[in-house]
Amino acid sequence: LYVILTCLVQPTTAMRSLDFLKGQPVSQFPRPETIITLKDTDTVYHAISLLGDKQILCAPVVREDNDTEFIGLIDMSVLLRVLLAPIAQGNGKTLLEDIAALDSATQTAIRDMPECIQEMHSVPETASLLEVCKILGTFNVHRVAVLDESGNIVNLVTQSAVVDVLAKNVAEFPETADMSLEQLNLVAASTLVSCPSTTTTLDAFEHMAKHDVSALPILDASMRLIGNLSVRSLRDLVSNHRCYKTLKHPVTEFITALIPDSARDEMFPAITCKGSTKFGTVLQKLAISRIHRVYLEGPSGLVRIISLSDVLAVLVTPDAS
């Protein structure tokens, strides 16, 4: 996440969005047919494969001997950092050595890699969507578990799912939706972690892990945005051995040649906006394209990332009541 929910907006424009969020009980939030879980004895490879097959980025982890005891969440971005460690321990390795190191890491049980497991934040079914949004911002997390009276997980509310609901109900806060990003103080330049198109795939993943970000804008020689590398692509790197040969090739080769067509919308090219773009338009872009970020362009190139956290910051602050 790039910005915790601290964006300043006029109280009159925020009030209607706060009222809307307060009036949305989390018990009525769209639920999946089933909650996908992993056992602590599952391998990292199985975790990545399952997340990829279900097209999700995170899943709760339960104990092998007690499938009702949740010990945390496993997230694709955390797996990225863990898996890159053995590969990045030397630049003189051959491709076969890189493959062996990656294969060894992926065959490790989740419980033997405690650094992969994150704390799970939760709310009861009686909570409102506003309470969920406060946790998403205050604790800098991407998802919140919803628990029933017995403590069972009945839903995982993600930032993207909240944005989707907001996009469908934009008429509930027309004043905010009609304001431009500039009017909402979302055009200030921020530290932008990026990489040139000549960067190798391995270096790009390492750069992403080092700076603890979930995506990297790919820039050409003129500093123009030409693509986006996301943690979602980790599943392709691990599950498709053809991807190994691109580890030390330009990252654009990995994106254009090996990413499935269904995944390219988010990665190549990336979606952009300008300071004059209406907030409601950004909401629609994020929801319709099912992406987690858009890039703000200025006269001289990229200015910053507009993340899901930034979008939620417009509508609610951590101390909202």
N, C-alpha and C positions, 0 to 999 in steps of 0.2 A: 504494500500500500504506500502511496506517495504523500498523502496529506490526511491527517486525522481531522475529524469533523470540526473545523474551527473557522470555516468561511463566514465572513460577516455579511449579513444582508439586513435590509430594513425590516423591523419587526412586523410591519403591516403586510409585507410580501411573504414572510415566512409563516404567519399565523394560519393561513388557510391550509398550507401543506402539513403543519403540525396537527391541526384539527383532523385532517384526513387520516394521518398515520395513527393518531390516538383512537380513531373510530374503527380501525381495522383489526379485529381480534386475530391473533396468530393461529387460532384453532380453525379459522376459515381459509387460511392460506393454502394454495394448491399443494397437494401432497403426492409424492411418488407412490406407485403401487406397492413398492417394497423398499425397505432401507437396505442398501448394499453394505455389507460389513466384511471385514477381514479378520482372520484369526492371528494371534500373535506368533503362531508357528508357521504361517504362510511365508513363502520366500518373497524377497523384494521383486523378483521377476514376476511372480504370480500377482503381486499387488499392482505393478505397472500394467500388466496384461488386462487385469480385471477393470482397472480404471479406464484403460483405453477402450475396451470392448463396450463398456457402459457409457462412454463419453462423459465421464466425470473427472474432476481433479482431486477429489478427496473422499475418504471413507472412514467411518469409525472402526476402531480395532477392539476386538473382544478377546477374552482369554480362552485358550483351547479347552480348558476344563470347566468353563462357566460362560456360556454364550450370552448371558444377560449382564455380565460385568464389563462395562466399557472402560478401557484404560487410556483412551485418547483418540486422536485423529492422525491419519497418515495422509500427507499432502504431496502432490507431484513436484512442487517447487523444492521441498525439503529433500525428496529423493534425488533430485538433480544434483544438489550440493554433495550428497553422500556418495553418489556413484562417480562423480567426476574426480574425487579425491585420489583414488588409486591410479587413474589414468594420467593425472597431472603431475605425478611425482617425478617426472623426468621427461625431457624433450628428446632424448636419444632413443626412445623405444620404437620398436618396429610395429607395424600394423598388427601382426599376430600377437605381440605382447600387449597391445592396447585391448584387443579382443579378449585375451585371456583374463586381463585385469577386470574388464567390465563383466565378463561372464561369472567370475568368482564373486564379485560384489552382488550380482543379481541373485545368486543362489543362496545367499545368506538369509536366515530367518529374521523376520521383523523384530522379534524380541531380542535378538542379538545385536540389533542396531537401535538402541533406545533413542539415539539422536534423531531418528526418523519420526518419532511419535510426538505430536503436539498436544497441548492442553485443549480440552473440549469445553467451550463455553455453552451454557444452556439457559433456557427460560421455560416456565411452565406453560401449559396450553392456555391458561387464562391471561397471558401477557398480550400486550398490543404490539402492533408492528412498529410503533415508535420505540418501545423498549428494546426491540431487536436491533433497530437502527442505531440506538445509543451504544449498544454493546459492539456492534460492527465497527464503530468509530473509536470508542474509548479504549478498547483492547486491541485495536489494530488487527482485526481478524477478518477473514473472508466469509465465514459462515457461522451460524448459531444453531445448536440443536434444540429441538422442542421436545419436552418430556411430558408424558401423561402422569396420572396420579401414582402409578406404580414405578415411575422412574424409567420407563421404556422410551426409547427414541421413536417418535412418530413422524418426525420431519426434520429436514436440515434446510434452514432458510439461508440462502446465499445472497451476496450482494447483487449478483446478476438477476436473481429471481425478484428481488425487491425493485430493482430498476425496471424490470419488465412490467410489474404491477403498476408502477408509477407512470410508465409510458402509456398504458391502457387507460389511465385515469387522469391524464394531463388536464382535462377540463375542470378538475377539482381545484387547481391552483393556476388559473390563467395568467395572473399578474406575473408570477415567477417564470412561467413557461415562455412568456412573450419577451422576457428580458434577454439581452445579448450577454455573451460570456464576458465581455468587457464591463458591462454594467454590474455583473455579479462578482467582479474582482477575480476572475479566473484567467487573466491574461498575463499576469506577472511572470517573468522568466523564472525558471527553477532549474536546479541541477538536472541535466538530462543525460542519462547513461545510454550511450549509443555505441555503434561500432561501424567502421567502414566496410564496404562490400568486399574488400580484399581480405578481411579477417577470416581465418580458418574456422571451420565449424566448432572444433574443440575450444579454440580461444574465445569464440563468441559465447559458448555455454559457460566457460570458466568466468568470463567477464560478468555474465548474468548472475552466477552464483556468488561471486566476490562482493557484488554490490547489493545482493539480496533483493533482486527485482524479478518480476515474473515475465518480463518481455523486454526486447531490445529493438529500437528502430535501426534499420540498416540504411546507411547513407552512401551515396555515390561520391565520386571525386569532387563534385560541386556542392557537397553537403546537402543534397536533395534527398528526401525520403523515397526509398524505392521498395522497402519491404519491412517485415516485422517478424522477429524470431520469438516464439513463445515457449513456455515450459510444456505446453501441450505436445510439442514436437519431441519431447523426451521419449514418449512411448514409441515413436517411430524409430528413434535411434537404437532403442533396446530390442524391440520386437522384430525389426527388419535388418538382417545382417548386411544387406546391401548398403545400408547407411554407414557402416563402419568405414568404408573406403573414402567417405567425404569428411572424416574427422579432421584431416589435415589439408583439406581442399577449401576453397572460398565458400563462405556460408551461403552465398547465393546459389551455388550448385546444389547444396543440400535442400534448399527451399524449392527451387524450380524443378528439380529432377526427381526428388524422392518423397515429397510430401503429397499425400493423396489429394485429388481435386477437391474433395469435400472440405479439406482443411485449409485450402489456399486463400479463401476469402479473408481470413483474419491475418494471414501472413504476407501475402504478396499480391497486390500492393496493400499497404496499410491505409486505413481510413483517416481523413484529415478534416479539420474545421478551421475557422478563422474567428477573430475576436468579435466580428459582427454576427456570427452564427447565433441563432436563438437557442436558448436553453432547451426548449421543447424539442427542437430539431435534433440536438445532441442526444436527448433521451431516446428519441425514435431510432436514431442511427445505432445506438448501443443495443437496443432491444431487438430490432429487426435483424441486424447482422449478427446478433448473439456474440458480441465481442466484449472485452473487458476494458478497452481503452480506445480513445481517439487521440490523434496528434494535432496540437495547435500550431498552425503555421503563421509566421509573420513575414514582413517584407524581406527579411534577410535569412529566412529559413525557419527551421523548427524552433519553437519557443519553449514548449513544455508538453507533458502528457496530461490529458484530462482523464483521470481514472474514475472508476465507480465510486471510490471514496469521495472524490471531488464533487461528483453529482449529488451524493447523499448529503454532503456538507452544505449544499445550497438549501436543503430542505429541513435540516435538523442539526442541532449542536449537542455535544455530549451532556450539557447540563440542562437540556430542555426538560420541562416538567409539565 
